[in-house]
């Protein structure tokens, strides 16, 4: 990273928007850099992965990367004799790469350890796509089998994956039997017990099977019994282990799968547990099932999983980063993945057309009308307000989400056609298909729908809501009079669609549907009429068709597009007609082999093959088809065009986001994909980016060590759903509640308006100042339907009525999710104004947090022109729970920038005449002060600053403040003052010889060019609580920027690395004292603590009860059986012939005439190409 990039320390922050001026409360520029801390530059998220733990083997064929934070941590020494069990042929031929062998070795090595509670330690494989997770699992199973542990349980997400398990084992030459779940055990159970062939092997089953029962058997009990119960010491694989998340002790909320997984581990304490998933821990609360990783329980700081998780939630992402690093350091975790270096990323923002803006605003008006009608109807009928309004807000959210997606279709088609014209192929990723709403049209396969056009999913959604939830019957009242039976509601939803291209509804009459009873409820006729009128308005509203049908039609129909989704039917264009067809029908036309009933799985496989063969060049993949499908440019596929993966709908879950991105990015590919993430310029749509970014941040921190590493693309810019986001939203709401309020500190009206689209400013009344903006946004608050403390003052009678329905509480003050969900329902102008205000306020909150050292963006590199790491590190204390040491390392940093380097920065970064050297208008401490100022890219008035003594500044400066304090000067005028400061501050502070601080306190480092800092590493996690408390107690002694605990990486000039927490050295003695007191309370006396000062496992065993058993020797009989060749028909055909070493291992026939066939007899001549001529190669 060059000096110009290093100056962008305070770059665009998590709101993804340009920074504003330094907020009130941050330390101001003093012209000297006295308050400047050592700069931290956000480091690379990934770094290349190299296997250092083993020497044998062949390098992995893919370009593998690891989170930079984890890459700086070494695995412990490899002591396990893996190569006793793994045949040389598997190692020397690369069937198991070095990287895969490493995962197998450390899993088996960790399985030799027992926790103090007597349970065997577990291991986690957190590898992503491209590493070969199945091969590693197979290697672990083989190692256990050849050492005499002949039973293994492999649990995964789908029963169909048992074929993959057989393939992975078979690829390694292993012939261990793979039992296809419990029904196969049932079938092979005889009167005298289970048949011999099924008493050992790999029992492959699913998470759904774990929680299922038959009339006679509980499947979990059956699996545990087969495995060997409490004495079972074989391997248990929890593949795709994130399926066991969301456990809660409460029976009504806990995941049954998670409960079963935990029970399995408790019932089999000696089992060798392996957790395997690229998304193993998506949030802190989803860690309960990881009971074998030693986070809680006897011999740890936490008594239970609940205590551990509660503690994690309060400690922030920095702690989680350190936790992942310590998991690797202790040898219980690896997390590698295919590098995204081959991939390209692009964010494509789609600007809505005038027609689309009108469609969106009309939809907002209608939804607002429906909401008001629902409120009135609830009041008149006495219906359940919570139920009906809950249903309204639910359909409100889904409606606008689908509307945003539908509006991207024309641009997505254009973008895809552009990619096709360039010789690429296209994959479009989405989460939903809209079939659930389309089904309300009650179509049958083969129906001709040309008259009505494509179904509008959004329209059907609203019609369904009004039919089901709009109340017309008065509760507690009934007509009482006899009534004639009335027909059920006519099925007019299909008969009266408004065509996508226009056309009016022709429906006549009233919707007469009433539920008939002997004493029917009393119907409010005015509400019934209102309901009918609302339905008519929905039918006549201009809304887009189903986006999936529109996409397929836009590319030329299903013959051109491979659709891999979960839906069974679709509307397709056949000549001049539109027909509703089963997807299987369309696939059959291409000659695909699928089941006659149009089985979705069969169709998806056929469609995938059509895409991979190049028969179709566009693929659309939904969530239903994400798992297990690969669409990458495989070297073995006919279609090796580069994949352009367009994501038009981000999933709610980071788990699914990784699956979606991984479909087109694998090992053994010709080219990496281009990812295009599409979004509209609708401010509220960022809700969906925020939802995924929040999950990706958490996921990355836990599974990769760096929270930005979950997919290789940095989506942290979209994360507005954070603690700072909640604080910013609270300030926004509070400023809009009070009539006489002002803007929050640091937020400017101009800054807000800079975020607003020009199209929004052209509509409605002009917004000239804060008062105009506040008036507009106060009314918009009512449309959001949130409780933020609003009162009746300043609102009209109609608005007060709406406010009464909302409520006068303030429970939604900090609810960012609800704010962003509801925001989509505002007209575009108010929506973007509201989001601009929120984003600008968040921007100021982030800048303030940065200035106070409370904001972290991941693992940062300490910056400086010269960095030196001390030769020796100091051991502060030793963790009695695991024997790890807490170590401090001194870092010496020269922050200064010579005049020559400053010139180079200016030459590279100069963009305007205002960029250059500036001299302070008044001298300080007898010297002229000079700074280098360069305008920040993307900002009109913000400048980045460099000083000769402290380098790049943490703070940016507005141009008006820069002109007020400084005057631009030429190079000659700046040269000598710059050099003077650079030289003086090498050994002294900025204050010079007469420094009052130095005279009274002995030392002053203000503005000093050369400084030192301390990084602590090792057993940080067990000491985190006390580290945090000690720093908080002494925060007043440090600059605001030095008051946070941030993970940093240091690389010195010799290439040496240190990664850990930046922490004040002066506080470490206090931390040591307090931690040792706390630890002593958990042991009988301090003497036991002293036993842990030694090395090896003996001290741990004596004090903690942690034991390490020796590896089990290889059993020759088990080794032979594991790799025993299964005889085939060819073996029997060639049983009596001479042996040979040809590739098929099939005996050759003796030289001479080939065997005669019946046809040869008839023709009375030899048949050189006879069917069984096995000599042919």
N, C-alpha and C positions, 0 to 999 in steps of 0.2 A: 504494500500500500504506500503510495507516494505522499509527499508532504501536503499537497493540496487536499487529497482525500482525508488525511489526518486532521485537517482543519475542520472537517464537517462532523465534529463530535456531537454537536447538538443539532443533528440533521432532522429531516422530516420525522415526526414522531409517530406514536402508535395510532393517531387518528388518521394518518395518511395524508394530512393536509399541511400546507406551508406553515412554518412557525410564525408566531407573532412576536412582539417585543418582549423583553424580559418582564415577567409579571411582578406585581407588587409583592414584596416579601423576599425576593431573591436578592443575593448580594450584588450590589451595583459595581460597575467598572470604576476602579480607582485610578486608572491610568498606569498602574505599576505592575499589575498582575500579582499583587500581594496575596489575594485570596484564591488564586488559581491553584487547583489541585493537580496532581499528576493526571495527565489526560488518559482516557480509556477509549479505545477504538473498538467498536463491535467487530469481533473477529469472524472469520469464515465459519459458516455453519457446519460444513463437512470438510473432512480431510481424507486423503487417500489411505486405504487400509493396508497394512503389511503385517504378516504373521511372523512374530519373533519367538514364539514359545516352543516351536518344534522345528527341527531342521530337515527331517525327511519329507518326501512328498513333492508334488508338482503344484505350481501356483494355480489359483482359481482362474478359470477362463474369462470371467467377467471383470469389468472395471468396478471394483468394490470400494466403497467409502464407509467412513464411520464419523459420527459426530465429533467435531474437533475437540470438544471437552473430554470425551471418552478416549479419543486417540492419544491424549497426553498421559493416560494412565496405563500402566503395564499390568498384565495378568500376573498372578503369583507364579512361582517356579513350578514347572510341570514335572511331577514325580510319578505319575501313574504309568504302569507298564502297558500302555495301550497296544503296542505293536506285537505283544505276545498273542493277542486275540485277533488282530486284523491281518489278514493274509497279505503277503508282500505284493501279490499281483494287483490288489486293490489300490495300494499306495503308489506303486511304480508306474502304473498305467494312467493314474489320475482319476480313476473312478471315484475315489475320495480325494478331493484336493486338500492342500495344507490347511486352508481355512476351515473346511469341514472336519478334518481330523482334529483341529484345535477345539472345536465345539464339542466333539465326542469325548476327547480326552478330559476336558475340564468338568464335563457333566459326570463322568465316571469317577473322577478324582473327588469331587464334592460329595458324591454318594458314599464315600468312605467315612464321612464325618457324622457324628451324632450330636444333637443338641442336648443341653442339660435335662430336658424333659424326656429323654430317651428316644425321641423320634429322629429318623434319619434326615439329614439335610437334603434340600432340593436344589434344582438348578433351573435357570430360565434361559431359553433360546429366544432372543428378541429380534432375530434376523428378519429382514424384509425380503421382498421379491428379488430373485436372482442369486441367492446364496445357496439354495438347496437344503431347505429345512427338512424335507422328507428323507434325503440321503443321510443327514446327521442323525435323525431319529432311528433310521434303519441301522446305522452304525452302532448306536447305543444298545439297541436290541440284540444285535449280533454279539457284542462284547459280553453282555449278560448271559446270553444263551450258551456260548462256548465255555463259560466259567461255571456252568451247571445250573444256572437259573433259567429254566426252560419255559417259564410262563411269563407273558407280558400282556398288558392291557393297553390298547391304543384307542383313545376316545377323541372323536372329531365331530365336526358340525353336521356332516351329511353322510348317510350310509353309502352313497354312490362313490365316496372317496376311498372305499376299501380297495377298489381296483388300483388307485394310485399307490396305496400302501403295498399291494402285491408287486406293482411295477418297481417301486423304489427298492424293495428287498431283493427282487429278482435281478435288478441292475447290478447288484453287488454279488451276484452268484449265490445268494442265500435261498435255500429251499424250505425254510421254516413254514409250516402251515399257517395261513391267515384265516381264522374262523370268522365268518361274516355274521357277527352279533349273536344275540341270545337265541333267536329262532333256529339257527343251525345247531346250537347245543341241544335245544329241545328235540330236534329231529334225530339227533344221534344218541339220545339217551334211551337205553334199553332197560329191561326189567332188572338187570344186574348192574346198572349204572351206565356211565358215559363210555362210549366206545373208545378204544385205546388211542386211536389217531387224533382224538379231540381232547385228550387229557393234557396236552401241552401245545405250545405254539403261541401265536399272537391272536388274542381276542380283540377284533376290531368292532367297536360299537360307537354309539352317538350319545350326545348329551340328552337328547330327548328320550333315549332308551333308559338312561339312568333314573329318570323320574317316572317311568311308565310301570304299569302293573298289568298282570293278567289275572284271570279268576283264581289261579292257584299260586302265582309267583309274583314276588316283588323283584323286579329286574336288578336293582342295586344289590339286594341280598344275594341273588343268583350269581352276579358277577364277582362279588367279594368271595363267595363260597368257592367258585371255580379257581379264583386266583390263589386261594390258600388262607384267607382270613388274617388273623393277627400275626401269624408266623410267615406270611408271604413277604419275600424279600426281592421279588423281581421288579422289573421296571414298569412304571405307569406313566403313560404319555397323555398329558392334557393338551392336545393339539387345538389350535384356535381357542386358547383358554379364555379369551375375552368373553366367550359365551357364558362364563360363570360369574360375570360381574353383577353388580346391583344386589349383593346379599345384604339382608337385614335380619336381625334376630326376631323381629316381629313377623309372625306367621302370615299375616295378611299382606305384608308389603315385601317380604323377602323373596328373592328369586329361588324357585324350587331347584333349578339347576345348580346354583351356587351352593345351596344347602347340601345337595347330594354330593358335590365335589368335596366339600369340607368333611362330610361324614365319611366318605371313602378314605380320605387321608387319615382321619382319626382312627378308623377301624383297622387300618393296615400301617401301623407305625414304622415298620421296617422296610416298607416299600420304597423303591428308588424313584422319586417323583421328578418328572421333567415337565415344565410349563413351556409351551411353544406358541408364540404368536407375535407378529410384527406390531400388533396393537394390544399387547397384553395388559397394559394399564392405561386406560384412557382418561381416568380422573382418579384423584386420591381416594375417593370413597369406594372405588371398585377394586380394592386390594385385599379384601378380607379372605378370599379363597387362596391367596398366596401364603399359606400357613407354614410352608417348609423353608422359607427364605430367611427366617431368623430375625424378623423385624420386631416381634413381640413374643411374650411368654417368658418362661423361666430362663434366667441368665441374660436378660435384656433389660433396657431401661423402661420397657412398657409391659404392663401386666396382661393387656388384652389388645385385640385388634382395634376395638373401639377407641381405646386410649391412644394408640398409635395414630390412627386416622384423624382423630380430633386434634392431636398435636401437629400433624402435617398441615392441616388446613389453616392453622394460624401462623405458620412459619414461612409461607410464600414459596415462590418458584425457585429462588436461590437455593433453598434447602433441598428441593427435589433434584436439582442439578447435582448437588454434592452427593445425594443419596445414590443416584445412578452410578456416579463415579466410584463410590465406595463398594457398591455391589460388584463392579468389575474387579476392583482391586482385591476383593476377598475371594474371587474365583467362582462366583455363583451366577454370573451374568455375562452374556456376549450379545452384542447388537450391531450387526453389520448389514449393509444393504447395497443394492446396485447403485452406483454413482449416477447422479443426474447430470454429470458433465456432458454426456452425449445429447441430453435433452435441451430444448430451448423453451423459454417461457414468454408468454405475451399476454398482457391484459388488454382486452378489447372492450372499450366503452361505446355503447350504442346510443346515439342521440335520437330521441323520439321525433317522429314527423308531426306536423300540425294536426293531421288526421288522428294520429295515435294519441296526441295530447288531449284532443277533444273527446275521444273515446274514453280515456282514463278519467277525465274530469266528470263526464256524464255518469260514469259508473260510480264515482265517489258521491255524487249528488243523489243517485238512486239508493245506494247503501245507507246514506244518511237518512233518507226518507223512510226506508224500511225500518231503521232503528227507531225513529220517532214513532212510527206506527206501532211497533212492537211494545214500546213503553206505554202508549195509550191503551193498547189492547190488554196488556197485563193489568193496568189499573182498573179497567172496566170489567174484566172477567174474574179478577182475583186469582189469576194463575200464578204458578211458581216463578217468581221473577228471576231467581238465581239460575234455574234450569233453562229458561227461555233466552235470557240475555247471554248466558254462557254459550248456548248453541249459536247465537248470533255472532259473538266475537270469534268463535271457532270458524264458522263459515266465512266471516270477514277476512280472517288471516289467510285461509286457503284460497279464497277467491282472488285476492290481490297478488298472492304469490304466483298463481297460475296465469294471471293477466300479464304480469311482468315477463314470464317465460314466453307466453304467446307473442308478445310484442317484439321479441328478439328474432323470431323465425325468419322474416325476410332478410335481415342482415346475416344471420347464420348461414342461410342458403347461399348468399353472395360470397361470404368468406370461404365456404366449403368449395364452391365452384372455382374460386380463385386458386385454392390449393390443388384441386384436381387438374386445372389447366397447367400447373407447374410440375405435373408428373407425380404428385403425392396421392395418397388415399386418405379418407376422412373417417374418423370415429367421433360420434357425438354422444356425450355422456349426460344422462339425466336420471332423476330419481323416481318420478311418477309418470304414469301414462295417461291418466284421466279415465281409464276404463270403468272405474267404480261409478263415476258420474254418468258415463255414456250408457251404462247398463240400465239407467233409469228410463231410457228411451224405449225399452222393451223391444229391441230389435231381434230378429231371427236371421240366422245365416241364410244368405241368398236374397234378402229383402232389397228391393230397388228403392234407393232414397234420393234419386236424382232430383225429385221435386223439391226436397227440403235442403239438400246440400249436406256438407259435413256437420256433424254434431258440435255445438259449442259447449265445451265442458263447463265453462264458467256460468253459462246460462242455466244449464241443467242443475248446477249446484244451487243457485238461488231459487229456482222453481221448487226443487226438492225441499229446501229449508222452509219456504212459505207453506207448502203443503203439510209438512209434518209439524212445524213448530209455531206457526202464527195462530194465536188463540182466538177463537170466536165463541166458545161455549162458556157460559157463566157458571162458575163453580158454586156448588151448593144449591143450584136452582134447576128445576126441571119443568117441562111444559105440562106434563100430567095428562094432557088430552091425547086421545088416540090419533095416531098419524099413520098415513099409508107408507109402505116400504118405499124408500127412495133408492134409485140405482146407485151403485158405487161411482166414485169419481171417474168421469170419462178419461180415457187414455189419450189426452190431447197433447202431451208433451212431445210425442213424436210427430203427430199430425200437423203441428203448427210451428215447427221451427222456423225461425227467420233464417233465410239462406245467408251463407257467409258473404255472398256478393250483393246482398240487398234483398228487398221484397218485404211485403207486409204480412202480418198474421191475419188469418181469415176466420178466426174462431168467433162463434156467436154463442149467446146464451150465458147462463150463470153456472158457476161450479156449484152443483147442488148436493155434493157429497156431505152427508151427515152420518155419524155412526148411529145405527138404528138400535134402539133398545125398547123394551116395553114401556119405560118411562123415560123418554129421551131428554137430555139436558136442554136447558133453554139457550137458544142461539141468539146472539146479538146480531141482528140483521145488518146494522151499519158496519160492523166489523167484518161480516161475511162479504159485504159489497166492497169494503176497502181491500180485503184480501184478494178478491177477484181483480180489482183495479191494479194492485201491485203486481200480480202475476202477468197481467197484460203489459204493464210497463217493462217488466223483465224480458218478455218475449219480443217486444219491439225495440229493445235497446241494442245498439250496434256493438256486438261482441265478437271476438275472433273465434275461429273454429278450433277443435282439438289440435294442439300444437304438434303432436306426434303424427297425426294424419296429414297435417299441412306440410310437415317436413318431408315425409315420404312422397307426397304428391309433387312437391317442389323439385325433387330430384328425379322425377320421371316414373314414380310408382314402385311397387314392391319388387318388380323384376330387376330394379337397379339398386335396391337398398336391402342390406341384411339387417333385419330387426331382431335384436336379442333382448326380449322383454318378457314379462310374465303375463301379458294379456293374451286372451284366446281369440279375439276377433278384432276386425278393423274395417273401416270404410275405405274402399279403393276405387280408383277410376278405371273403368273398362270401356275403352272407346268413348262414347258420348254419355255413358251411364256411370252412376255411382252405386256400388253394391256393397252390402255388408257381408264380409266373407270371414270364414275361419282362417286363421293364419296358416294352418296346415294345408289348406286348399291351395294357397298361393305358393307355398314351398314345394308342393307336389308338382306344380307346373314346371319347375326347374329340374325335375327328375330326382329330387332329393328322396332319400329313404327315411320316411317317418311313419309313425303308427297311423292307422286309419282314422283314429278318433282325433287327430290333430293334437296329439300330446305336446304340451308346451316345451318340455325338455328336449324331445326329439326334434322339434322345429328349430330350437335354438342351436342345437348341435349342427343341424343341416345348414342353417344360416351362417354359422361361424365358418364352416368348411367352405361355403361359397365365397366368403370374404377372403379367407386365407389363400384360396386358390386363385384369386383375382377375377373370379366370375362377377363379383360385385365389388365396387370400389368405395362404397359408403356403408358404414355400419352404425347403427344406433343401439346403444346398450343402456339398460336401466338397472336399477338396484337389484331387481329380481334375478338378473343374469350376471351380476358382478363376480360372485365367488367362483373361483375355479376356471374362469374363461380367460384365455390368453389371445390377444389380437395384435401382438407385436410383430415387427418385421423379422420373423424368424429366418435363419439361414436355411432351414429345411422346408420353408414354404415357397409356393410358386409366386405369391404376391409379396415382394420385398420392397415395395414402394415405401417411402417414409410416411409414417403415420402423423397426421395432424389431428390431435385430440382436442376437440372443442367441448368445453364444459359450459353448458348453458344453465344448468341447475346444480348449485352446490348442495351436497347432502347435509342433513342436520348433524350427522355424526362424523367425527374425524375417522372413526374406524372405517366407515363406508367411503370416505374421501380417499383414503389410502388404497382401498380396494379398487376404486374407480380409476385412479391415476396409474395403478399397477397393471391394468389390463393391457396397456400398450408399451410397457417398459419392462423388459426381461433380459436375462443373460442370453448369450448366443444370438444376438440380433445384428442385422446388417447396419441399421441406423437407429439412433434414438428418436423419440417422438418430439413433436412440437406441441406444447400445451397452450391452448388459447382459452383464457378464462373470461367469459363474456358477462357483462353486466350493463344495465341501462344507466342513464344519467339521472335516474330517479333516486333522490337522496335516501329514502326509506328502504330501498332494496339492499342497502348495506347491512341491514339486519341479518341477512343470510350469510354474508361474508363474515360478519362479526361472530355469528354462532359457530361457524366452522373454525375460524381463526382461534377462538377461545379454546375449543377442544384440541386443535392442533398444537397450541402452545403447551397445554397441559400434557398432551400425549408425548410430545417431543421431550419434554423435561424428564419424563419418567422412563420412556423406553429408549431414548437415544442419548440422554445426558445433556442435551441442549434443546430447549423447548421449541426452537425454530427448525429443528432437524426432522420433524415427523415425515415430511414428504420431499424435502430437498428444495422446496420453494418457500420463500419467506412470506408468509401470510400474516405476520404479526401486525402489519399496517392496518389490517381490518379489525383489529381487536378493540372495540369500543366498550365491550361488556366486561369491564374490569373494575377494580376498586376506584381507580381514578375516574373512570367513566361514570360510576355511580355518584361520586362526589360532584362531578361536573353537572350531571343531570339535576341533582338536588339544587345547585346554584341557579340553574336555568329556571326551574319551577318556582323557586322562592322569589326570583326577580320578576316573574310574571304574575304572581299572586297579589303583591302589593301594588296599589295604583300609583304610588309616588316613588317607586323603586328606581334605582340606577343600575347600570351594568355592573356585573361583578368585577372585582379588581383585576386589572390587566387585560380585560376584554374590551376591544374597541368596536364601535359601530362599523368603521371602515373595514376592519378585519372580517367581520361577519359577512358584509356584503361582497367581499372579494370571493367568497365561496359560492355565490348564487349565480345560476345560469342567466344569460341575457334574456332567454325566452321567458323566464319567470318575472323579470323586472318589467317586461313589456305589458304584462297582464295586470288588471286590477288597479287600485289606487296607488299612486306613487309612494315609495318608502323613502322619505327624505332624512329621517333622523330616528333616534331611539324610541321616541314617543310613538311615531307612526308604526314602527316595527312591533312595539309592545302591544298596541291596540289590535293589530292583525293577529298576533300570536295568542293573545288572551282568548279570543273567540275560537281559535284553532284548538286550544286546550280542551274546550268542551266537546269537540268532535272526537278527541282522543278517549274520552270517557274515563279519565284517571282521577283518583282522589289525591289531590296535592295541596289541600288546604284553601281552595278557592271559596270566596264569599259572594253574596249577591250583588255587592256594590259594583256599579259600572256595567251591569248586564241588563239586557232588555227583559221583558216579561217572559217571552218565549225561551230565552236563554236561561233564566232563573228556573223555569220548569224543568229544563234539561239538567241543570245543576242539582236540583233536588233529587232527580233520579240517580245521578252519579254518586252523590254523597259529599259531605263536607270534611271527611277525614283526610289524612295525609299518608296512608299506607303505601302509596305508589311513588313516594318522593324519590327513592333511589332505584326503582325497578327499571333498569335499562332494557331488559327483554320486552317488557310490556310496552314501553315507550316505542321501541323500534317496530314491534308487531303492529301497534295501532297506527303508527305514523304512515304506513302505506295507504291508509284509507283517507288521508287528507288530499284535497286538490293539490295538483303539482306545485303551484306557487307557494302555498302555505307549507306544504310538506318540505320543500327545499329550503325555505326560510327557516323553518324550525330546526331542520337538521344542521344548517349552516351555523346557527346560533349555538347549538349543542357542540358541534365540532370545534368551533373557535374557543368555547369555554374549556373543553377538554384539552385543547392545545395548550392553553395557559396553565392548566393543572399539571400537565406533563412537564412543561418547562420548569415550573416551580419545584416539582418532585426531583427533577434532574439537578437543579441548583442545590437542593438540600441532600443530595446523595441517596434519595429514596426510590429512584427509578432505575430499573435494570432492564436491559434489552438482550440478555443472554450472556454468554461467556465473552468477556472483553479482553483485548490485548492491552497491556500497559504500554503507553506511547512514550517516545523520547528519541532524541537523536543518537543517544548511546546508552545501552543498558548492560549492566554487569551483575551476574548472580554470584553471591558469596560462595566460596569454596565449600564451606561446611554449614550444615543445618543444625539447629538446636532441637533436641527432643524435650518437649515440655512435659508431657505425661503419657502414660500408657493406658489404653482402654481395657479395663478388667473384663469386659464382656467378650471381646474378640481378640484381644492381644495387640490391636493396632496402636500405633503411636501418633500423637499429635505433634507435628513438627513445624517449626518456624524457620523461614528462609529470608535472609536480608537481600533486598534488591537495591542496587545503586543506579540512579537514573540521571542522565544529563538531559534536561528539557530544552536547552538553548538551541537557537537557530542562528547560524552564522549569516553574515550579510550576503555572502555568495549564494547560500541556499535560499535566503529570502528572495533574492532576485529571480532565481529559477522558479519559485512558487508563483511570483508575480507574472512572469512571462507565460507560464502555462495557464494561469487562471484569469488573466486580464480580459474583461469583456466590455467595459465601458471606460470613459474618461475619468470616472469617479474612483476607479480602482487604482491603488498605489500606496505610497508611503505618506503617513500623516504625522505631523509634529504637534505635540501638546502645546497649547497656547501659553501655558505657564510652566516654568521649570519646577522640578520636584527634587528636593535634597541636593540642590546645586548642580543638577544635570538636566539636559534636555531629554524629553521622553518621546520616543518614536514608535509607531505601530505600523504594521502592514494591514491594509483593509481591502478586501475583495468582496464584491457584491455576491450574495448567495444565489445560486441558480434557482430560477423559478420564483424569486421574490424581487419586488421592485425597490424596497427600501431597507432590507436587512443586509448587514455586512458581517462577514467572518473576519476575525482579528487574529494576528500573529504578533508576538513580542519577542525581542531578542533573548530574554531571560527565561520565559516560560513556554515558548512555542505557541501552538494553537490554543485559543481561548475557549473555555467552556461556554462563555456567554457571547451572543451575537448582539449587534448594536444597530439601532435605527439610524438612518442617515442624518436625521435632524439632530440627534444627540451627538453623532460623530462630528458634524460641522460646528456644533456649539463648543465642544471641548478641544477639537483638533483643527489644524489647517493643513491642507494638502501641500506637499513639498516635492522638489525634484530629487533625483537620486543622489546628487552630490551633497545636498543639504542633509540628507538622511543618513548617509554612510557613516560619518564619524560618531554621531550620537549613538547609532545602533551598535557600533563596535565597542564604544565605551561601556555601555550597559552590559553587553555580552561578556566582556572581560572581567569587570568588577564583580559581577554576581556569581562567578565561578566558585569563589570561596567566601563570599560575604552576602549578607542580605541587602535589600534595596536601600535600606536606611543609611548605609555608610558607616564610617568609623564612630560617629556619635549616637549610635542607635540606643535609645533609652531601654528598650526591651532587653537587649543583650547585656547592658550594664546592670540591670536590676534582676534579671532571671537567668543570665548566663548564656542564653542561646536564643537566636532569632533566625527563622528560615523564610520570613516573608519575602517573596519574590526571588528567592535564591535559585540559581540555575541548576545546581547539583543537589539533589535530595535523595533520601533513601526511604524505602517503605518496606513493610513486612507482609509476607504471604504465608498463611498457615495452611497445612495440608495434612492428609492422613485421617486420623480419627476426629474429623470435624463434626460429623453427625451426632455422636453421643454427647458432645460438648456444646452443641448449638445453643441450647437454652441459656446456659450461663454466659456464653460469648455475647449473646444478644442482650441479656440483662446488664452485664458489666458495661457494655458500650452505651446503653441507654442512660445509665447512671452518670456516665462521664461525658456525655455528648457535648456539654457546654465547653469542653476544653478543645474542641476541634472545629475546623471549618465545616460549614453545612454540607459541603460536597464529600466530606470524609466521614460522615456519620452513619452511612449505610454499610451493610454487609453484602459485598458483591463478589461474585466469582470472576477471577481474572486469570489470564494466561500470560506468562512471561517467556520470551525467547531472547536469549542474549546473543552477543556477536559471535560466540563460538557454537551456536546452535543448541545450547543447553536449554531445557524446558522446565518450568515449574508452573503448576496449575493449582489453584486453591482460593481461599478467601483472603481478600485484602483486609488487614486488621491492624490497629495501632499496637506497636510493640510494647509500649509502656503499660498496657493493661493486661498483658499475658500472665504476669506473676499473680495478679489478683484472680484471674480466671483459674489458674492452676490450684490456688489455695481453696477456692470455693468448690471446684469440681471434686477435689480429693476428699473434702468433707462430706459431700453428697454421696460419693461412692463408698466411703467408709461406713456410712449408715446402712448400706445394703449388704455389708459383709460383717463378719464377727468382729474383726479388728483390723487395724492398719497393717499388722504383720502379714495378713493374707494378701494385701495389696502389694507389699514389697516382693512377695513371691513371683509376682507377674513381671518384675523387672528383667527376668531372664528370658532366654529365647527357647523355642521349641514348644511341644505340646504338653510336656509333663506338668508345667505349672498350671496351665489351663485346666487340665484334668483334675489336679489336686484341689483347686479352688472352686472351679465352676462346674465340674462334672462333664465338660466337653471331652468327647473321646474320638479317636481316629483309629479305625480298624485297618489292618493290612489288606491289600487287594487279594481276592480269591484267585488261586492258580487256575490256569486253563485246563479243562477236562478234555482229554483226547477223544473220548467217545462223543462228547457233545460237539466238539469241533468237526468231527467227521460227519455227524448227522446234520449239522447246520448247513454244510456245503455239499451234501450228498446229491449227486445228479439224479433228477427224476427221469426215469426211462420213458421214452416216447416210442411211437410206432416204428420210427426209423431204426431204433436200437434193435427191435425184434426182426425187422426185415434183414438187417445185416449181421445177425447174431453169429452165423456160421462162416462168415467170410473173413478175409484177412484184415487186420487192423491197419488204420492209416491215420495221418495227422492233418487231413484236409480241414478247411475252415468249418465245415458243418459237422465234423467228427463222424461222418457217415462212411462206412467201408466202400471202397471202390470194387467194381466187378473185375473179374479176371480179364485179361486181354483176349480178344477174339470176337466172334459175332455177338451182337446184342441179342437179348431175349426176343423171341418172336411173339408178335401179337396175333390176335385172331385175324385182323386185317391183313397181316403179312402172309398168313396161311392162304387167304383167299387170293392174294395177288402173286403168290409164289415168288416173293423177292424180299430182301432184308428191309428192316424199318429203322434207319439210322436215327430218327428223331422220336423213338418210342417214348411213351409217357414216363416209364420207370427207368429211363436211362440216367442213373445217378452219377455217371462219370462226367456229365456235362456241368460246367461251372458258369 
